[in-house]
Amino acid sequence: MTILRFKRTRVAAVAVAAGLTLAACGGNNDSTGGGEGESISGPVVIDGSSTVEPLSSAAAELFMGEHPDANVTVGTSGTGGGFEKFCAGETDISDASRPIKDSEIAVCQKNNIQYSPLVVANDALSVVVNNDNTWTDCLTVAQLNKIWAPDSTVNNWNQVDPSFPDEPLQLFGAGSDSGTFDYFTQAVNGTEGASRTDYNPTEDDNITVQGVSATKGALGYFGYSYLEANADKVKGVKIDSGGGCVAPSAQTAQDGTYKPLSRELFIYVSDAALQKPQVVAFADFYLGTNQEIVEAAKFIPLTPAQLQVAQTELDALNAKAGN
């Protein structure tokens, strides 16, 4: 299990931003689920999406800064792997970069695991290339399909476009347990899970960063926060879905122009875990200070409409917990 892998420098930035925001609000601690004088202790076990992990790790470290007797651990077995553990009752919260599947719902139901899904951020799933790649500024969805289709044998950039150079193409991307893999294959190839297999798969997006940054002809994909955190190592590619080239960004993800690779990110909280005060307090904290955490951690914030829904979901979660 990975414990708080989020870079300390970025967590510090989150802490500063969140602290300033709370100070501006008069230091009200109600949103943390543990007001002044209340002792919050015990474990909170999280696993799942490597895309959501940095956000959950930032929230965890901030939360433990306020509640040092709490112990929040964040694993990265991928969205699918996370749901396996979650539906087996092994975790309190599951990070997910896609909604839970019908097959996963069935397992949860079989094991009497009930839950609440909460949207915690937006994402612009980013296609990236090596910084020495001077020929690729934009790719069409058709070109991505040509590269990633299950029957693809494309292994050189000049096979993608004759104007591209004779440069070997090496691919990096999400493993099959990843929600990013599911989303990307559905968006690009038209069928979830349909992908060529001769690439470098991983559930750890940092490995994709390393592979793409070390290989001139490389191409990979992962969540937007990893592009933001590694802008000096890899270069984001614009995507043309038929209306022109659009770069991944907070604005294009929120306004829907970054097609078809913008999406919502989730955490799933089990009803059983809501019987633990420390889990309730953490979930309350996660959504109660969500806007500050998301922005400082370089994720894409929720829209005003999503924030309204999040507040409703937070109220429902507290009702389940009997608060």
DRENLOKOL-691105 format. One record per residue (C-alpha): residue in one letter; x, y, z. Coordinates in nm, 2 decimals, always signed. Last residue first. Example, Ala and Ser with C-alpha at 12.3 -4.5 7.8 and 13.67 -1.06 7.14 Angstrom:
2
R   res       xx       yy       zz
R     s    +1.37    -0.11    +0.71
R     a    +1.23    -0.45    +0.78
// end
This chain:
323
R   res       xx       yy       zz
R     n    -2.51    +1.37    +1.21
R     g    -2.66    +1.03    +1.19
R     a    -2.39    +0.89    +0.96
R     k    -2.65    +0.85    +0.68
R     a    -2.76    +1.21    +0.74
R     n    -2.40    +1.32    +0.72
R     l    -2.37    +1.15    +0.38
R     a    -2.69    +1.32    +0.26
R     d    -2.57    +1.66    +0.36
R     l    -2.24    +1.59    +0.17
R     e    -2.44    +1.48    -0.13
R     t    -2.64    +1.80    -0.13
R     q    -2.32    +2.01    -0.09
R     a    -2.16    +1.82    -0.38
R     v    -2.46    +1.89    -0.60
R     q    -2.42    +2.26    -0.54
R     l    -2.05    +2.23    -0.60
R     q    -2.12    +2.05    -0.93
R     a    -2.34    +2.34    -1.04
R     p    -2.07    +2.59    -0.95
R     t    -1.82    +2.39    -1.15
R     l    -1.58    +2.15    -0.97
R     p    -1.22    +2.24    -0.97
R     i    -0.95    +2.09    -1.21
R     f    -0.66    +1.95    -1.02
R     k    -0.35    +2.15    -0.96
R     a    -0.32    +2.05    -0.59
R     a    -0.38    +2.42    -0.49
R     e    -0.70    +2.42    -0.69
R     v    -0.84    +2.09    -0.57
R     i    -0.75    +2.15    -0.20
R     e    -0.91    +2.50    -0.20
R     q    -1.23    +2.38    -0.37
R     n    -1.26    +2.07    -0.16
R     t    -1.25    +2.23    +0.18
R     g    -1.59    +2.09    +0.30
R     l    -1.58    +1.81    +0.05
R     y    -1.26    +1.64    +0.18
R     f    -1.32    +1.76    +0.54
R     d    -1.67    +1.60    +0.55
R     a    -1.52    +1.28    +0.41
R     f    -1.24    +1.29    +0.67
R     a    -1.48    +1.36    +0.96
R     v    -1.72    +1.08    +0.86
R     v    -1.42    +0.85    +0.83
R     q    -1.29    +0.95    +1.17
R     p    -1.63    +0.90    +1.33
R     k    -1.65    +0.54    +1.21
R     q    -2.01    +0.43    +1.15
R     l    -1.97    +0.60    +0.81
R     a    -1.74    +0.32    +0.72
R     a    -2.03    +0.08    +0.70
R     d    -2.20    +0.31    +0.45
R     s    -1.90    +0.28    +0.22
R     v    -1.76    +0.60    +0.08
R     y    -1.69    +0.62    -0.30
R     i    -1.45    +0.89    -0.42
R     f    -1.49    +1.03    -0.77
R     l    -1.33    +1.21    -1.07
R     e    -1.54    +1.36    -1.35
R     r    -1.44    +1.35    -1.72
R     s    -1.28    +1.54    -2.01
R     l    -1.13    +1.32    -2.29
R     p    -1.38    +1.34    -2.57
R     k    -1.37    +1.63    -2.62
R     y    -1.20    +1.93    -2.45
R     t    -1.48    +2.17    -2.53
R     g    -1.69    +2.06    -2.23
R     d    -1.69    +2.40    -2.04
R     q    -1.52    +2.25    -1.73
R     a    -1.26    +2.04    -1.92
R     t    -1.18    +2.33    -2.16
R     q    -1.14    +2.58    -1.87
R     a    -0.92    +2.35    -1.65
R     s    -0.70    +2.27    -1.94
R     p    -0.63    +2.01    -2.21
R     a    -0.56    +2.19    -2.54
R     v    -0.82    +2.20    -2.81
R     c    -0.75    +2.15    -3.18
R     g    -1.04    +2.20    -3.41
R     g    -1.41    +2.10    -3.41
R     g    -1.38    +1.74    -3.53
R     s    -1.25    +1.57    -3.21
R     d    -0.92    +1.75    -3.24
R     i    -0.69    +1.70    -2.93
R     k    -0.40    +1.92    -2.82
R     v    -0.09    +1.74    -2.70
R     g    +0.06    +1.79    -2.36
R     k    +0.44    +1.80    -2.33
R     v    +0.66    +1.60    -2.09
R     k    +0.93    +1.67    -1.83
R     d    +0.90    +2.04    -1.74
R     a    +0.52    +2.02    -1.73
R     n    +0.55    +1.73    -1.48
R     a    +0.30    +1.84    -1.21
R     e    +0.06    +1.99    -1.45
R     l    +0.07    +1.68    -1.68
R     y    +0.03    +1.46    -1.37
R     s    -0.27    +1.67    -1.26
R     y    -0.43    +1.63    -1.61
R     g    -0.47    +1.25    -1.57
R     f    -0.27    +1.01    -1.79
R     y    -0.17    +0.93    -2.15
R     g    +0.14    +0.83    -2.33
R     l    +0.35    +0.89    -2.65
R     a    +0.72    +0.82    -2.69
R     g    +0.94    +0.90    -2.99
R     k    +1.21    +1.09    -2.79
R     t    +1.21    +0.84    -2.50
R     a    +1.31    +0.94    -2.15
R     s    +1.03    +1.18    -2.07
R     v    +0.77    +0.94    -2.20
R     g    +0.90    +0.65    -1.98
R     q    +0.94    +0.86    -1.67
R     v    +0.60    +1.02    -1.69
R     t    +0.44    +0.68    -1.76
R     i    +0.61    +0.55    -1.45
R     n    +0.47    +0.84    -1.25
R     d    +0.13    +0.73    -1.37
R     d    +0.14    +0.42    -1.16
R     e    -0.11    +0.16    -1.26
R     t    +0.12    +0.06    -1.55
R     p    +0.11    -0.05    -1.91
R     n    +0.40    -0.03    -2.15
R     y    +0.26    -0.10    -2.50
R     d    +0.20    -0.41    -2.71
R     t    -0.15    -0.47    -2.59
R     r    -0.36    -0.29    -2.84
R     s    -0.67    -0.16    -2.69
R     a    -1.04    -0.24    -2.64
R     g    -1.11    -0.22    -2.27
R     e    -1.42    +0.00    -2.31
R     t    -1.53    +0.01    -2.67
R     g    -1.53    +0.31    -2.90
R     n    -1.16    +0.31    -2.96
R     v    -1.08    +0.67    -2.85
R     a    -1.34    +0.75    -2.58
R     q    -1.40    +0.39    -2.47
R     t    -1.03    +0.31    -2.46
R     f    -0.95    +0.63    -2.27
R     y    -1.22    +0.58    -2.01
R     d    -1.14    +0.22    -1.93
R     f    -0.77    +0.28    -1.93
R     t    -0.82    +0.58    -1.70
R     g    -1.03    +0.37    -1.47
R     s    -0.72    +0.16    -1.43
R     d    -0.72    -0.22    -1.38
R     s    -0.62    -0.27    -1.74
R     g    -0.30    -0.07    -1.71
R     a    -0.27    +0.29    -1.81
R     g    -0.04    +0.41    -2.08
R     f    +0.30    +0.42    -2.25
R     l    +0.37    +0.38    -2.62
R     q    +0.69    +0.38    -2.82
R     l    +0.68    +0.52    -3.17
R     p    +1.00    +0.49    -3.37
R     e    +1.09    +0.81    -3.56
R     d    +1.07    +0.85    -3.94
R     p    +0.94    +1.20    -3.92
R     f    +0.57    +1.32    -3.93
R     s    +0.44    +1.45    -4.26
R     p    +0.32    +1.10    -4.36
R     d    +0.09    +1.10    -4.05
R     v    +0.04    +0.82    -3.80
R     q    +0.26    +0.58    -4.01
R     n    +0.54    +0.85    -4.01
R     w    +0.54    +0.83    -3.63
R     n    +0.65    +0.47    -3.63
R     n    +0.51    +0.16    -3.46
R     v    +0.16    +0.14    -3.60
R     t    +0.05    -0.23    -3.59
R     s    -0.30    -0.15    -3.47
R     d    -0.54    -0.44    -3.43
R     p    -0.67    -0.34    -3.08
R     a    -0.69    +0.03    -3.18
R     w    -0.43    +0.26    -3.00
R     i    -0.24    +0.43    -3.28
R     k    -0.51    +0.45    -3.55
R     n    -0.76    +0.54    -3.28
R     l    -0.53    +0.83    -3.17
R     q    -0.52    +0.94    -3.53
R     a    -0.90    +0.93    -3.56
R     v    -0.93    +1.13    -3.24
R     t    -0.72    +1.39    -3.41
R     l    -0.37    +1.48    -3.28
R     c    -0.22    +1.82    -3.21
R     d    +0.12    +1.97    -3.15
R     t    +0.32    +1.68    -3.27
R     w    +0.63    +1.76    -3.48
R     t    +0.88    +1.90    -3.23
R     n    +0.90    +1.59    -3.01
R     d    +1.20    +1.68    -2.79
R     n    +0.97    +1.74    -2.49
R     n    +0.85    +1.38    -2.52
R     v    +0.48    +1.33    -2.58
R     v    +0.16    +1.36    -2.38
R     v    -0.21    +1.27    -2.42
R     s    -0.40    +1.42    -2.12
R     l    -0.73    +1.31    -1.96
R     a    -0.88    +1.65    -1.87
R     d    -1.01    +1.59    -1.52
R     n    -1.28    +1.73    -1.29
R     a    -1.28    +1.71    -0.91
R     v    -1.44    +1.55    -0.60
R     v    -1.76    +1.38    -0.73
R     l    -1.90    +1.18    -0.44
R     p    -2.04    +0.82    -0.47
R     s    -2.22    +0.69    -0.15
R     y    -2.20    +0.33    -0.05
R     q    -2.36    +0.00    +0.03
R     i    -2.16    -0.32    +0.07
R     n    -2.39    -0.62    +0.13
R     n    -2.13    -0.86    -0.01
R     k    -2.35    -0.97    -0.30
R     q    -2.45    -0.60    -0.35
R     c    -2.08    -0.50    -0.37
R     v    -2.02    -0.77    -0.62
R     a    -2.32    -0.67    -0.83
R     i    -2.21    -0.31    -0.82
R     e    -1.87    -0.42    -0.95
R     s    -2.03    -0.60    -1.25
R     d    -2.25    -0.29    -1.31
R     k    -1.94    -0.07    -1.33
R     i    -1.85    +0.20    -1.07
R     p    -1.82    +0.55    -1.23
R     r    -1.48    +0.65    -1.36
R     s    -1.15    +0.79    -1.22
R     a    -1.22    +0.62    -0.89
R     d    -1.08    +0.65    -0.53
R     s    -1.24    +0.40    -0.30
R     i    -1.31    +0.48    +0.06
R     d    -1.34    +0.26    +0.37
R     t    -1.14    -0.03    +0.25
R     e    -1.14    -0.41    +0.29
R     g    -1.51    -0.46    +0.26
R     a    -1.49    -0.70    -0.04
R     c    -1.66    -0.44    -0.25
R     f    -1.39    -0.19    -0.16
R     k    -1.10    -0.42    -0.23
R     e    -1.23    -0.51    -0.57
R     f    -1.33    -0.15    -0.62
R     g    -0.97    -0.04    -0.57
R     g    -0.84    -0.29    -0.82
R     g    -1.08    -0.16    -1.08
R     t    -0.99    +0.20    -1.01
R     g    -0.61    +0.13    -0.99
R     s    -0.42    -0.04    -0.71
R     t    -0.30    +0.30    -0.58
R     g    -0.32    +0.30    -0.20
R     v    -0.39    +0.59    +0.04
R     t    -0.35    +0.56    +0.41
R     v    -0.52    +0.80    +0.66
R     n    -0.42    +0.76    +1.03
R     a    -0.60    +0.99    +1.27
R     d    -0.43    +1.09    +1.60
R     p    -0.28    +1.39    +1.44
R     h    -0.62    +1.55    +1.36
R     e    -0.56    +1.90    +1.21
R     g    -0.24    +1.80    +1.03
R     m    -0.40    +1.46    +0.98
R     f    -0.66    +1.63    +0.76
R     l    -0.40    +1.82    +0.56
R     e    -0.21    +1.50    +0.50
R     a    -0.52    +1.31    +0.40
R     a    -0.66    +1.59    +0.17
R     a    -0.33    +1.60    -0.01
R     s    -0.32    +1.22    -0.03
R     s    -0.68    +1.21    -0.17
R     l    -0.58    +1.47    -0.44
R     p    -0.26    +1.28    -0.53
R     e    -0.45    +0.95    -0.54
R     v    -0.72    +1.06    -0.78
R     t    -0.53    +0.96    -1.10
R     s    -0.37    +0.66    -0.93
R     s    -0.73    +0.53    -0.88
R     g    -0.80    +0.29    -0.60
R     d    -0.74    +0.26    -0.23
R     i    -0.84    +0.44    +0.09
R     v    -0.82    +0.32    +0.45
R     v    -0.91    +0.56    +0.73
R     p    -0.76    +0.46    +1.06
R     g    -0.83    +0.59    +1.41
R     s    -0.85    +0.92    +1.59
R     i    -1.06    +1.24    +1.59
R     s    -1.07    +1.42    +1.93
R     e    -1.32    +1.70    +1.96
R     g    -1.21    +2.01    +2.15
R     e    -1.25    +2.25    +1.85
R     g    -1.47    +2.09    +1.59
R     g    -1.42    +1.76    +1.42
R     g    -1.63    +1.70    +1.11
R     t    -1.38    +1.92    +0.92
R     s    -1.65    +2.15    +0.79
R     d    -1.73    +2.29    +1.13
R     n    -1.38    +2.42    +1.19
R     n    -1.46    +2.79    +1.15
R     g    -1.13    +2.98    +1.14
R     g    -1.29    +3.31    +1.06
R     c    -1.37    +3.24    +0.70
R     a    -1.05    +3.43    +0.59
R     a    -0.86    +3.20    +0.82
R     l    -1.01    +2.90    +0.66
R     t    -0.91    +3.03    +0.32
R     l    -0.56    +3.12    +0.43
R     g    -0.51    +2.77    +0.58
R     a    -0.65    +2.60    +0.27
R     a    -0.41    +2.79    +0.05
R     v    -0.11    +2.74    +0.27
R     a    -0.19    +2.37    +0.33
R     v    -0.23    +2.31    -0.04
R     a    +0.10    +2.47    -0.12
R     a    +0.26    +2.25    +0.15
R     v    +0.10    +1.95    -0.01
R     r    +0.26    +2.05    -0.34
R     t    +0.60    +2.07    -0.19
R     r    +0.55    +1.74    +0.00
R     k    +0.49    +1.54    -0.32
R     f    +0.19    +1.31    -0.28
R     r    +0.29    +0.95    -0.20
R     l    +0.09    +0.96    +0.12
R     i    +0.11    +0.59    +0.20
R     t    +0.13    +0.34    -0.08
R     m    +0.00    +0.00    +0.00
// end
